[in-house]
Amino acid sequence: MKQDVLEVVGAVIRGDVDGAPAVLAFRRRAEKSAGGKWEFPGGKVEQTETQSVALAREIREELGIEVGVGPLVARARTPVGSRVIDLACYWVTVQEVPTESSDHDAIQWVTSADLRTLDWAEPDLPAVEVIEVAMSEDRGGAHNNE
């Protein structure tokens, strides 16, 4: 039986906490699928969209901000229930840090030391691994949100 594949995109927003590299993590609202799990915000890619266009649209809808879509962080396929989630996460730049989300009940900066303490949604785990390495190599606090 062929599984349904859902193509989705996620935004990784970089910053720093007390000089340490950090990324913004978002916790899904309880009533949403994967409620209570942490993820990178984003959503479904429509048939007529590129991943970059879809990501910019989803972030505008969810967070009410504009983003510049940068390089790919990670892309992986993860079976979830009866479908496969094909998640591509991208580094994004922002002019303003989001403070609220239509799909999430918590937003927090997370350093590499705290990255693994969160209960991440399974499709986001490959990106978390890549980000952990990237942040450990970026101890100087450099980020792309200028």
C-alpha positions, -999 to 999 in steps of 0.1 A, spaced: 0 0 0 14 34 -10 16 59 17 3 95 13 33 119 13 27 154 27 53 180 16 59 206 44 84 233 52 97 247 84 115 279 94 145 280 116 150 315 131 185 321 146 194 345 173 214 344 206 208 341 243 235 358 264 259 355 236 252 318 229 237 308 195 200 299 198 170 291 176 133 298 182 112 267 191 74 266 189 51 243 209 19 231 191 -14 240 207 -30 211 225 -59 209 201 -37 206 170 -22 174 157 11 167 176 -3 190 203 23 197 230 52 188 208 79 214 198 86 222 162 98 248 137 68 268 123 57 263 88 32 242 69 21 225 38 35 232 3 6 237 -22 10 222 -56 15 256 -73 42 268 -48 79 264 -45 91 255 -10 104 291 -5 71 307 -15 52 282 7 74 289 37 71 327 34 33 324 31 29 300 60 50 322 83 30 352 73 -2 333 81 10 317 114 33 344 129 23 376 111 58 384 100 78 384 68 108 362 64 137 358 40 142 322 32 179 311 33 197 278 29 182 244 35 190 231 70 177 195 66 151 175 46 138 142 57 108 119 53 92 106 85 63 81 87 35 96 109 4 75 111 -9 67 76 12 93 59 48 103 53 59 138 63 85 152 39 98 181 59 123 206 46 136 231 72 153 263 61 173 290 79 153 322 77 160 358 84 135 381 102 133 418 108 112 412 139 111 383 163 76 367 165 58 369 198 26 350 190 14 322 167 -19 310 155 -8 274 158 14 275 189 9 282 226 46 288 235 76 303 218 111 301 233 147 307 224 167 274 228 205 271 229 224 240 219 226 230 256 188 230 259 178 217 224 174 181 234 154 189 266 123 197 245 99 171 233 102 176 195 78 164 169 94 134 152 96 150 117 116 179 132 143 157 147 166 155 117 167 193 116 174 195 153 204 172 149 219 195 121 211 226 141 228 212 172 260 207 152 258 241 135 253 259 169 282 240 185 304 253 156 290 289 161 300 296 197 307 332 189 270 341 188 269 350 151 235 349 136 216 359 105 189 382 119 205 416 111 
